[in-house]
């Protein structure tokens, strides 16, 4: 059986085939979970937020305009659900999110991560978790979900320029750490 | 200082440089060991990030969501009060039947219908009382009292309905 597109599945659900929603849940659950796990830093909270996001998406499905991709629309719901959980937990959202202009320092985590990483790739992947949340989210949406910078800016409600800045800053920070440990020479 | 900024190198990684910028980059890299090292490091970062693994949620997650969804839909489904509907229907049918019977009896006129004596008695009863009713309602004080009572009744019904609505809403928010 051929894979149905997101739009075809949504049409089917809107025609009354509610069980087809499980196809969308199965398709997006792991990627959205990865995003929420990094945003909330807790698996249980992430799963709860994910369930909430899918229910919200289902309830708003009739209002979904097919001008944009379902993935972009859904990730926006996921992102906002994650943010509202952070704010309801009264964490300092500003600290968690860091401003676009705000510089960040990964050096404080460097020793801990460097001592446990076997190679450059492992080191970088572990360091992604130490990036400020917004930077980490841009990296995940760009590399893991394959979203374009334009789509990411729609998900996060940031301008295209700021989204690009977040991606470049994240890569530059990781690049500087690689250079510090001379990993680039090891890889040659 | 190197002409090749991190910005240019990032744009190269993303394939955003035009042919003339690409040529310039190649020329600069031949004479700039620092920029070359930075580019190599950026390439490693880019390649490594491409191998970011998707984390898996629990195996039963989809079933769990579908179950919650089914429950939500069941609760959200408007409940039909069949008792209320049947009472209203019986009354409506009764009133309709009386009207039809009265209409037929006046149409026949001859009194052939078995319902005619009842219709006549009903008319007689109304006729007797209609004058006294008219005199009561002609009094402006009575009309004022009735109006005030009607207003109080309407306001009470409205607030009772609103209170019931907000209570149901609160109950639903607690349950979900």
Boltz contact constraints between the chains, C-beta under 6 A:
constraints:
  - contact:
      token1: [A, 22]
      token2: [B, 62]
      max_distance: 6.0
  - contact:
      token1: [A, 22]
      token2: [B, 66]
      max_distance: 6.0
  - contact:
      token1: [A, 25]
      token2: [B, 62]
      max_distance: 6.0
  - contact:
      token1: [A, 25]
      token2: [B, 65]
      max_distance: 6.0
  - contact:
      token1: [A, 26]
      token2: [B, 62]
      max_distance: 6.0
  - contact:
      token1: [A, 29]
      token2: [B, 57]
      max_distance: 6.0
  - contact:
      token1: [A, 29]
      token2: [B, 61]
      max_distance: 6.0
  - contact:
      token1: [A, 30]
      token2: [B, 54]
      max_distance: 6.0
  - contact:
      token1: [A, 30]
      token2: [B, 56]
      max_distance: 6.0
  - contact:
      token1: [A, 30]
      token2: [B, 57]
      max_distance: 6.0
  - contact:
      token1: [A, 31]
      token2: [B, 54]
      max_distance: 6.0
  - contact:
      token1: [A, 33]
      token2: [B, 55]
      max_distance: 6.0
  - contact:
      token1: [A, 33]
      token2: [B, 57]
      max_distance: 6.0
  - contact:
      token1: [A, 34]
      token2: [B, 54]
      max_distance: 6.0
  - contact:
      token1: [A, 34]
      token2: [B, 55]
      max_distance: 6.0
  - contact:
      token1: [A, 37]
      token2: [B, 55]
      max_distance: 6.0
  - contact:
      token1: [A, 47]
      token2: [B, 57]
      max_distance: 6.0
  - contact:
      token1: [A, 51]
      token2: [B, 65]
      max_distance: 6.0
  - contact:
      token1: [A, 54]
      token2: [B, 65]
      max_distance: 6.0
  - contact:
      token1: [A, 58]
      token2: [B, 69]
      max_distance: 6.0
  - contact:
      token1: [A, 120]
      token2: [B, 44]
      max_distance: 6.0
  - contact:
      token1: [A, 121]
      token2: [B, 48]
      max_distance: 6.0
  - contact:
      token1: [A, 124]
      token2: [B, 45]
      max_distance: 6.0
  - contact:
      token1: [A, 124]
      token2: [B, 48]
      max_distance: 6.0
  - contact:
      token1: [A, 143]
      token2: [B, 49]
      max_distance: 6.0
  - contact:
      token1: [A, 143]
      token2: [B, 50]
      max_distance: 6.0
  - contact:
      token1: [A, 143]
      token2: [B, 52]
      max_distance: 6.0
  - contact:
      token1: [A, 144]
      token2: [B, 52]
      max_distance: 6.0
  - contact:
      token1: [A, 168]
      token2: [B, 10]
      max_distance: 6.0
  - contact:
      token1: [A, 171]
      token2: [B, 45]
      max_distance: 6.0
  - contact:
      token1: [A, 172]
      token2: [B, 6]
      max_distance: 6.0
  - contact:
      token1: [A, 174]
      token2: [B, 45]
      max_distance: 6.0
  - contact:
      token1: [A, 175]
      token2: [B, 41]
      max_distance: 6.0
  - contact:
      token1: [A, 175]
      token2: [B, 42]
      max_distance: 6.0
  - contact:
      token1: [A, 175]
      token2: [B, 45]
      max_distance: 6.0
  - contact:
      token1: [A, 178]
      token2: [B, 41]
      max_distance: 6.0
  - contact:
      token1: [A, 178]
      token2: [B, 44]
      max_distance: 6.0
  - contact:
      token1: [A, 179]
      token2: [B, 41]
      max_distance: 6.0
  - contact:
      token1: [A, 184]
      token2: [B, 37]
      max_distance: 6.0
  - contact:
      token1: [A, 184]
      token2: [B, 40]
      max_distance: 6.0
  - contact:
      token1: [A, 184]
      token2: [B, 41]
      max_distance: 6.0
  - contact:
      token1: [A, 184]
      token2: [B, 44]
      max_distance: 6.0
  - contact:
      token1: [A, 187]
      token2: [B, 44]
      max_distance: 6.0
